[in-house]
Amino acid sequence: MTETTPHVYLDHAATTPMVPEAVEVMVDLLARTGNANSLHGSGRAARKVVEESRERIAAALGARPSEVVFTSGGTEADNLAVKGITWTRRREDPARDRVLCPATEHHAVLDPVGWLGEHDGTRVVWLDVDRQGRVDLDGLATRLDEDPGSVALVTVMWANNEVGTLQPVAEVVALAARHGVPVHTDAVQAVGAVPVDFAASGVDALTLTAHKLGGPYGVGALLVRRDLSPTPLLHGGGQERSVRSGTIDVPAIAAFATATELAVKRQVEHAARVAGLRDDLVSRVGAALPDVRLNGDPVDRLPGNAHLSFPGCEGDSLLMLLDHRGIEVSTGSACSAGVPQPSHVLLAMGRDEAEARSSLRLSLGHTSTAADVDAVVDALVPAVERARVAGL
């Protein structure tokens, strides 16, 4: 980019800028000393900040403070839920050796589930999804009913990180509850974007992370029912009710709490504003490029998510052409050893490999503006034309 090139950030689903209030809290606490597990005055002051932050996050998300377990972020929280709950359930009853999981989950869930299957003797059942990326409830019911006593866990994300489709969490919980099977949901994309209430949802464990909602990197939480007691991944000082040992990051946790409170408080207004920008973006791109396809549910989706397929293009080529124009987006495909791979989400939704490689995710957030939409619409048409020529 040159000094005159605009900088347009449309990758808020990957990470969103910290809100000023969270930055202020974190900077203030970074200048203070105190291990929250120390017994002296500085330690007690740090512990007070942590416990007040725990209470604030719990209140914002409909949980009890004792149900909030701090982690280093969403990936650790997902691993703790998937592995920890499965191990506890199997220890209580070795017959519980199945985990049910949609094929469209984030890799922070897919990979630990797959690891359990490959290395720990767990029977993994990959659940089908429909063309919009929504989990097949009939298929889930069948898998539960065929042998309910063998199911250790059902894990279904609240909202898909690529295509933005909202999952039928209440229906998943109702099906699992008939057999007393716990449900974990990765709600990393959902908190602050749509209403999320831990108790009201009926889920047994819920993952969130700070940097997706205006907080810092490197801190997140697993909300988990007290009676579930996931087996720890880490052993050490016994912090976080011995579920997650490790010295507690007091400044990051306080900033996390501030960001969570604000994201929940502002959710309705934020969702309406970014959905309006998103709808304008999709409409104008569709008018200029009629063969472009919107992926995911057109209605029940994250308000800031626009996931588009561009026939005849490679998503990676489009990404780099837009990046040259100062517009930052993401592609749903993965890259392995420098070779682009098709999006596992779109493949699970029934798309072919060419379409699964032709997509971009444009995600708007709290700093997005109408000028950002103008810039990406202006840049997309020539970028698509160039990408199609390059593809030929």
C-alpha positions in Angstrom: 0.0 0.0 0.0 1.1 3.6 -0.7 0.4 6.5 1.6 -2.6 7.4 -0.6 -4.1 3.9 -0.6 -7.1 3.7 1.7 -6.9 1.0 4.5 -10.2 -0.9 4.7 -10.4 -3.6 7.2 -13.1 -6.2 6.6 -11.8 -9.1 8.5 -13.4 -8.6 11.9 -14.3 -12.3 12.1 -10.6 -13.0 12.4 -10.0 -10.3 15.0 -11.6 -6.9 15.7 -9.8 -3.8 17.1 -9.8 -3.4 20.8 -12.4 -0.9 22.1 -10.8 2.2 23.7 -12.4 1.4 27.1 -10.7 -2.0 27.2 -7.3 -0.6 26.1 -7.6 2.0 29.0 -8.3 -0.7 31.6 -5.5 -2.9 30.4 -2.9 -0.2 30.2 -3.7 0.9 33.7 -3.3 -2.6 35.1 -0.1 -3.4 33.2 1.6 -0.8 35.4 0.6 -2.7 38.6 2.3 -5.7 40.1 0.5 -8.6 41.7 0.1 -12.3 41.2 -3.6 -13.1 41.9 -2.5 -16.2 43.8 -0.3 -14.3 46.2 -1.5 -13.7 49.8 0.0 -10.3 50.3 -1.7 -7.0 49.6 -0.7 -6.8 45.9 -1.8 -10.3 45.3 -5.2 -9.7 47.0 -5.7 -6.6 44.9 -5.0 -8.6 41.7 -7.4 -11.3 42.9 -10.1 -8.8 43.5 -9.8 -7.5 39.9 -10.0 -11.1 38.6 -13.0 -12.1 40.6 -14.9 -8.8 39.8 -14.1 -9.5 36.1 -15.4 -13.0 36.5 -18.6 -11.6 37.9 -19.0 -9.1 35.2 -18.6 -11.6 32.4 -21.0 -14.0 34.1 -23.6 -11.3 34.5 -23.3 -10.2 30.8 -23.7 -13.8 29.6 -26.3 -15.3 31.9 -23.9 -17.5 33.9 -22.8 -17.9 37.5 -19.4 -16.5 38.3 -18.3 -20.0 39.4 -19.0 -21.2 35.8 -16.4 -18.9 34.2 -13.1 -20.6 33.7 -10.4 -18.3 32.2 -8.2 -19.6 29.4 -5.7 -18.3 26.9 -8.4 -18.0 24.2 -10.9 -19.8 22.2 -8.7 -22.7 21.0 -7.7 -23.7 24.5 -11.3 -23.3 25.7 -12.6 -25.6 22.9 -9.9 -28.2 23.6 -10.7 -28.1 27.3 -14.4 -28.6 26.5 -14.0 -31.3 23.9 -11.2 -33.3 25.5 -12.0 -32.5 29.1 -15.7 -33.3 29.0 -15.2 -36.5 26.9 -12.5 -37.8 29.3 -14.6 -37.1 32.4 -17.6 -38.8 30.8 -15.6 -41.8 29.8 -14.0 -42.1 33.2 -17.4 -42.2 34.7 -18.7 -44.7 32.1 -16.2 -46.3 29.6 -19.2 -47.1 27.3 -19.4 -43.3 26.5 -17.0 -43.3 23.7 -18.8 -41.4 20.9 -18.5 -37.6 20.2 -21.0 -36.1 17.7 -19.8 -33.0 15.8 -20.8 -31.3 12.5 -18.2 -31.3 9.7 -18.3 -27.5 9.5 -16.9 -26.6 12.9 -13.9 -24.4 13.3 -10.6 -26.2 13.4 -10.3 -25.4 17.1 -13.1 -28.0 17.6 -12.5 -30.2 14.5 -8.9 -30.9 15.3 -9.3 -31.9 19.0 -12.3 -34.1 18.0 -10.2 -35.7 15.3 -7.3 -36.1 17.7 -9.6 -38.0 20.1 -10.6 -40.3 17.3 -7.1 -40.9 16.1 -5.2 -41.2 19.4 -7.7 -41.8 22.2 -10.1 -44.5 21.0 -13.1 -42.2 20.6 -15.6 -43.0 18.0 -16.2 -39.7 16.1 -19.5 -39.2 14.3 -19.3 -36.3 11.8 -22.8 -34.8 11.5 -24.2 -33.7 8.1 -25.2 -30.1 7.4 -27.6 -28.7 4.8 -26.9 -26.5 1.9 -26.9 -23.4 4.2 -24.4 -25.0 6.7 -27.1 -25.8 9.3 -26.7 -29.1 11.2 -29.1 -31.8 10.2 -31.3 -32.2 13.2 -32.9 -35.4 12.0 -29.5 -36.9 11.5 -28.4 -35.8 15.0 -31.6 -37.3 16.5 -30.9 -40.6 14.7 -27.3 -40.7 15.9 -28.4 -40.0 19.5 -31.3 -42.5 19.5 -29.3 -45.4 18.0 -27.2 -45.7 21.1 -27.6 -42.8 23.6 -25.5 -44.5 26.3 -22.4 -44.3 24.2 -22.5 -40.6 23.6 -20.0 -38.6 25.6 -20.6 -35.1 24.1 -22.3 -33.2 21.3 -20.5 -30.1 20.1 -22.1 -27.6 17.7 -20.9 -24.0 17.2 -23.4 -21.2 17.8 -22.5 -19.4 14.5 -20.3 -20.6 11.7 -17.1 -18.6 11.4 -16.9 -18.8 7.6 -20.4 -18.6 6.2 -22.1 -17.0 9.2 -25.0 -19.4 9.5 -26.6 -19.5 13.0 -27.1 -23.0 14.3 -30.3 -24.3 15.9 -28.7 -24.5 19.4 -32.0 -24.8 21.3 -33.1 -27.7 19.2 -29.7 -29.4 19.5 -29.9 -29.0 23.3 -33.4 -30.4 23.4 -32.4 -33.5 21.4 -29.4 -34.2 23.6 -31.2 -33.5 26.8 -33.6 -36.4 26.2 -30.6 -38.7 26.8 -28.7 -36.6 29.3 -25.9 -35.8 26.9 -24.0 -32.6 27.5 -23.7 -30.0 24.7 -20.8 -27.7 24.1 -21.0 -24.7 21.8 -18.2 -22.6 20.3 -19.8 -19.1 20.6 -16.6 -17.2 19.7 -18.3 -15.5 16.7 -21.7 -15.1 18.3 -21.0 -13.1 21.5 -21.7 -9.5 20.9 -23.1 -10.2 17.4 -26.3 -12.0 18.5 -28.0 -12.5 21.8 -26.2 -15.2 23.9 -27.4 -16.3 27.3 -25.6 -19.3 28.8 -28.3 -20.4 31.3 -31.2 -19.8 28.9 -29.6 -21.7 26.1 -29.4 -24.9 28.1 -25.9 -25.7 26.8 -23.4 -27.2 29.3 -20.3 -25.5 28.1 -19.7 -22.4 26.0 -16.5 -21.0 24.5 -15.8 -17.3 24.0 -12.7 -15.2 23.4 -11.8 -11.6 24.0 -10.2 -10.5 20.7 -13.4 -11.2 18.7 -15.4 -8.7 20.7 -13.1 -5.8 21.3 -10.8 -7.2 23.9 -7.1 -8.3 23.8 -5.5 -11.3 22.3 -4.5 -14.3 24.4 -7.5 -14.5 26.8 -10.8 -16.2 26.7 -13.1 -18.3 28.8 -15.0 -21.6 28.9 -18.4 -21.2 30.6 -19.0 -24.7 32.1 -21.6 -26.0 34.5 -20.1 -26.7 38.0 -21.3 -30.3 38.0 -19.6 -31.1 34.7 -15.9 -30.9 35.9 -13.9 -31.3 32.7 -10.6 -33.2 33.1 -7.8 -30.6 33.0 -5.5 -30.3 30.1 -2.9 -28.5 32.2 -1.6 -29.4 35.6 0.2 -27.0 37.9 -0.9 -24.5 40.5 -4.5 -25.5 40.6 -5.9 -22.1 39.4 -9.4 -21.8 38.0 -10.9 -24.5 40.3 -8.1 -26.8 39.2 -9.5 -27.0 35.7 -7.0 -24.6 34.2 -3.7 -24.2 35.9 -1.5 -21.2 35.1 -0.7 -17.7 36.4 -3.7 -15.5 35.7 -3.3 -12.6 33.3 -5.0 -9.9 35.4 -4.8 -6.9 32.9 -6.0 -9.0 30.0 -8.9 -10.5 32.1 -10.0 -7.1 33.2 -10.0 -5.8 29.6 -11.8 -8.9 28.5 -14.6 -8.2 31.1 -14.9 -4.6 29.9 -15.1 -5.6 26.3 -17.7 -8.3 27.0 -19.9 -6.0 28.9 -19.8 -3.4 26.2 -20.3 -5.9 23.4 -23.4 -7.3 25.1 -24.7 -3.9 26.0 -24.3 -2.6 22.4 -25.3 -5.8 20.7 -28.7 -4.8 19.3 -27.5 -1.4 18.0 -24.3 -2.9 16.6 -26.1 -5.8 14.9 -28.6 -3.5 13.2 -25.8 -1.1 12.0 -23.4 -3.7 10.6 -26.3 -5.8 9.1 -27.4 -2.7 7.2 -23.8 -2.2 5.9 -23.6 -5.9 5.0 -26.9 -5.9 3.1 -25.8 -2.8 1.1 -22.5 -4.5 0.3 -24.1 -7.8 -0.8 -26.8 -6.0 -2.9 -24.3 -3.7 -4.7 -21.8 -6.5 -5.4 -24.7 -8.7 -6.7 -25.9 -5.9 -9.0 -22.4 -5.4 -10.4 -21.5 -9.2 -10.6 -24.8 -11.1 -11.1 -23.2 -14.5 -10.9 -21.8 -14.0 -7.4 -23.3 -16.3 -4.8 -24.0 -15.5 -1.1 -23.1 -18.5 1.0 -24.8 -19.4 4.3 -28.3 -18.8 5.5 -29.6 -15.5 3.9 -31.6 -14.6 7.1 -30.3 -16.6 10.1 -26.7 -15.4 9.9 -24.2 -13.2 11.7 -25.1 -9.6 11.0 -21.6 -8.6 9.8 -20.9 -11.6 7.7 -20.9 -11.6 3.9 -19.4 -14.8 2.5 -19.4 -14.7 -1.3 -18.4 -17.1 -4.1 -17.0 -15.7 -7.3 -17.2 -18.2 -10.2 -14.1 -18.5 -12.3 -11.9 -17.0 -9.6 -9.5 -18.3 -7.0 -10.3 -16.7 -3.6 -6.6 -16.3 -2.8 -6.0 -14.3 -6.0 -8.9 -12.1 -5.2 -7.6 -11.6 -1.7 -4.2 -10.4 -2.9 -5.7 -8.1 -5.5 -7.9 -6.5 -2.9 -5.0 -6.3 -0.5 -3.0 -4.4 -3.1 -5.9 -1.9 -3.0 -5.6 -1.6 0.7 -8.7 -3.8 1.4 -8.2 -6.6 3.8 -10.6 -9.6 3.7 -10.1 -13.3 4.2 -10.6 -16.5 2.2 -12.4 -19.5 3.6 -9.8 -21.9 2.1 -6.8 -23.2 4.0 -3.2 -23.2 2.8 -1.1 -26.3 3.3 2.6 -26.2 2.2 1.8 -23.2 0.0 -1.0 -25.0 -1.9 -4.5 -23.5 -1.5 -7.0 -26.0 -0.2 -10.8 -25.8 -0.6 -12.9 -24.7 2.3 -14.0 -27.7 4.4 -17.2 -25.8 5.3 -18.3 -25.3 1.7 -17.4 -28.9 0.8 -19.5 -30.1 3.7 -22.3 -27.9 2.4 -22.3 -29.8 -0.9 -20.3 -27.3 -3.0 -17.7 -28.6 -5.5 -13.9 -27.9 -5.0 -13.9 -25.1 -7.6 -16.6 -23.2 -5.8 -15.1 -23.9 -2.4 -11.8 -22.2 -3.6 -13.6 -19.3 -5.2 -14.9 -17.6 -2.0 -14.1 -14.6 0.1 -15.4 -13.7 3.6 -16.0 -10.0 4.1 -16.8 -9.4 7.8 -17.8 -6.1 9.2 -17.3 -4.9 12.8 -17.6 -1.9 15.1 -15.2 0.3 13.2 -16.8 -0.4 9.7 -18.3 2.4 7.8 -20.3 3.1 4.7 -17.0 4.4 3.1 -15.5 0.9 3.6 -18.4 -0.6 1.7 -18.0 1.9 -1.1 -14.3 1.1 -1.4 -14.7 -2.7 -1.6 -17.6 -2.4 -4.1 -15.4 -0.2 -6.3 -12.4 -2.6 -6.0 -14.2 -5.9 -6.5 -15.3 -5.6 -10.1 -11.8 -5.0 -11.6 -10.3 -7.5 -9.1 -12.8 -10.2 -10.2 -12.1 -9.4 -13.9 -8.3 -9.7 -13.3 -8.7 -12.9 -11.2 -10.8 -14.5 -14.0 -8.2 -13.7 -16.6 -5.4 -15.1 -14.4 -7.5 -18.2 -13.9 -7.8 -18.8 -17.6 
